[in-house]
Amino acid sequence: MNVDSYFTKLNGKYVDYDGKWGFQCVDSMRHYIKERFGIDAYKIIPPVNYAKNAFYNYPSETEYFKKILNSPTNVPTKGDIIFFKTSLWYPWLYGIAGHVEIVSQADVYNMVNFAQNWPTNSPCHFQKRKYKDTIGWLTPLK
């Protein structure tokens, strides 16, 4: 499934991939991986206790993704999986878990991502944001 088809299919809907903790951002990430690559997302990104740790624990590159650290000059592309750390200034912002979304469009200043559970309890939807608290992203290689 391509990225736009995924966005169309899930926009306004909730995804609970693991059936355990309700509709979390990590559920939409895992569902996206399953739909995009056709394999169980746990084979690509093993279980983690927090969304941000899926990025921190990911190797530099695998057959599916290349890990890119955020910097002032690089820009994610449509379909990248982007991760946010716990905010130092606003710890309530991402809690201790961090956050994960799918990139729809981006430039060096802003991005529009496909998110679930941001704000809390929201279904999958598009939202504009800045790069504050962005750790980096996983760029699909296929």
Backbone torsions as a table, in degrees:
resi	resn	phi	psi	omega
1	MET	NA	137.2	177.9
2	ASN	-84.1	169.1	-173.9
3	VAL	-62.0	-46.8	-178.2
4	ASP	-62.7	-38.4	177.5
5	SER	-63.7	-38.9	177.5
6	TYR	-62.3	-47.9	179.6
7	PHE	-58.1	-44.6	-179.2
8	THR	-63.6	-43.9	-177.8
9	LYS	-63.9	-37.2	-172.1
10	LEU	-103.2	-11.9	-176.3
11	ASN	-56.7	125.0	-180.0
12	GLY	83.9	1.2	-178.8
13	LYS	-110.5	162.5	175.9
14	TYR	-103.1	147.3	177.5
15	VAL	-128.1	127.5	175.0
16	ASP	-123.8	82.9	-172.3
17	TYR	-62.0	-44.7	-175.4
18	ASP	-92.7	-11.4	179.2
19	GLY	68.2	20.7	-174.1
20	LYS	-114.5	-46.7	-169.0
21	TRP	-117.6	19.9	-178.2
22	GLY	82.4	-155.8	-172.1
23	PHE	-93.0	89.0	-176.7
24	GLN	-102.1	162.6	178.0
25	CYS	-62.3	-36.4	179.5
26	VAL	-65.2	-32.1	176.5
27	ASP	-61.5	-43.1	-180.0
28	SER	-68.9	-35.2	175.5
29	MET	-61.8	-48.0	-179.4
30	ARG	-65.2	-40.3	178.1
31	HIS	-62.5	-42.7	177.0
32	TYR	-58.3	-45.7	179.0
33	ILE	-61.9	-44.1	179.2
34	LYS	-60.9	-46.7	-179.4
35	GLU	-68.3	-39.2	-175.6
36	ARG	-74.5	-42.6	-175.4
37	PHE	-105.4	-13.0	177.7
38	GLY	74.0	18.7	176.3
39	ILE	-132.0	163.7	-179.4
40	ASP	-61.0	126.3	-177.2
41	ALA	-60.8	-26.3	179.8
42	TYR	-68.1	-19.0	176.0
43	LYS	-76.8	-23.1	179.8
44	ILE	-95.7	-44.5	178.7
45	ILE	-127.4	104.2	-179.5
46	PRO	-59.6	163.5	179.6
47	PRO	-56.0	143.0	177.2
48	VAL	-136.2	159.0	179.3
49	ASN	-82.8	-23.0	-179.8
50	TYR	-139.8	150.6	-179.3
51	ALA	-54.9	-46.3	-177.9
52	LYS	-60.2	-29.8	-178.2
53	ASN	-73.0	-19.5	173.6
54	ALA	-61.8	-37.2	177.0
55	PHE	-77.3	-49.5	-177.8
56	TYR	-57.7	-37.9	-177.0
57	ASN	-84.8	-9.9	-176.4
58	TYR	-74.5	138.4	176.9
59	PRO	-66.8	168.8	-178.8
60	SER	-57.5	-38.6	-179.6
61	GLU	-160.0	142.5	173.8
62	THR	-131.3	-172.5	177.6
63	GLU	-70.5	-13.6	-177.5
64	TYR	-103.9	-41.0	-173.7
65	PHE	-137.6	152.3	168.0
66	LYS	-111.8	133.5	-178.9
67	LYS	-86.1	126.0	-179.6
68	ILE	-120.5	125.8	175.5
69	LEU	-82.4	142.6	178.2
70	ASN	-66.4	141.0	173.5
71	SER	-149.0	167.7	-179.0
72	PRO	-66.2	-13.9	-174.2
73	THR	-114.1	-12.8	179.4
74	ASN	-98.3	156.6	-174.0
75	VAL	-134.8	131.4	175.9
76	PRO	-71.4	162.8	178.9
77	THR	-115.9	165.3	179.7
78	LYS	-54.7	131.0	179.1
79	GLY	96.5	-10.2	176.1
80	ASP	-69.5	150.4	176.7
81	ILE	-100.7	115.4	-171.9
82	ILE	-109.0	140.0	-173.6
83	PHE	-119.2	145.2	179.5
84	PHE	-123.2	139.7	178.7
85	LYS	-86.8	173.5	172.3
86	THR	-63.8	132.2	-179.5
87	SER	-74.1	126.6	178.0
88	LEU	-72.2	-33.6	-177.5
89	TRP	-84.3	-32.1	-178.6
90	TYR	-131.4	77.8	-174.5
91	PRO	-59.7	-23.7	177.5
92	TRP	-72.7	-16.5	-173.6
93	LEU	-60.3	-54.4	178.8
94	TYR	-116.5	9.7	-177.5
95	GLY	59.6	-154.0	177.4
96	ILE	-88.5	-11.0	-172.8
97	ALA	-84.1	-21.4	-169.8
98	GLY	78.0	-159.4	-176.4
99	HIS	-159.9	157.9	178.5
100	VAL	-141.2	142.2	179.2
101	GLU	-143.9	171.5	176.4
102	ILE	-109.3	130.1	-177.2
103	VAL	-74.3	132.7	173.7
104	SER	-101.5	-45.9	175.3
105	GLN	-156.5	154.7	-177.8
106	ALA	-158.7	151.3	167.8
107	ASP	-134.1	-171.4	-175.8
108	VAL	-70.8	-13.2	-177.5
109	TYR	-106.0	-39.5	-173.4
110	ASN	-139.0	167.7	173.4
111	MET	-146.6	157.3	171.1
112	VAL	-119.0	122.0	-176.6
113	ASN	-120.6	161.3	175.7
114	PHE	-100.2	116.2	-170.3
115	ALA	-128.4	151.6	169.3
116	GLN	-127.2	144.5	177.5
117	ASN	64.3	28.6	169.8
118	TRP	-142.1	106.2	0.7
119	PRO	-67.0	169.3	-176.0
120	THR	-48.5	135.5	177.2
121	ASN	71.0	13.6	178.9
122	SER	-88.4	147.5	176.5
123	PRO	-74.4	178.0	176.0
124	CYS	-60.2	132.8	-176.9
125	HIS	-163.9	168.2	176.8
126	PHE	-93.1	143.7	175.5
127	GLN	-152.1	144.1	179.1
128	LYS	-90.3	142.0	177.5
129	ARG	-154.9	166.8	175.2
130	LYS	-96.3	179.4	-176.4
131	TYR	-86.1	1.9	-179.3
132	LYS	-53.4	131.1	178.1
133	ASP	69.4	12.5	174.9
134	THR	-75.1	128.9	176.5
135	ILE	-85.2	-50.3	-176.4
136	GLY	167.6	-166.2	-176.7
137	TRP	-148.9	162.9	174.1
138	LEU	-106.1	122.4	179.9
139	THR	-98.3	121.3	179.1
140	PRO	-62.4	139.9	179.2
141	LEU	-100.3	-3.2	178.9
142	LYS	-122.4	NA	NA
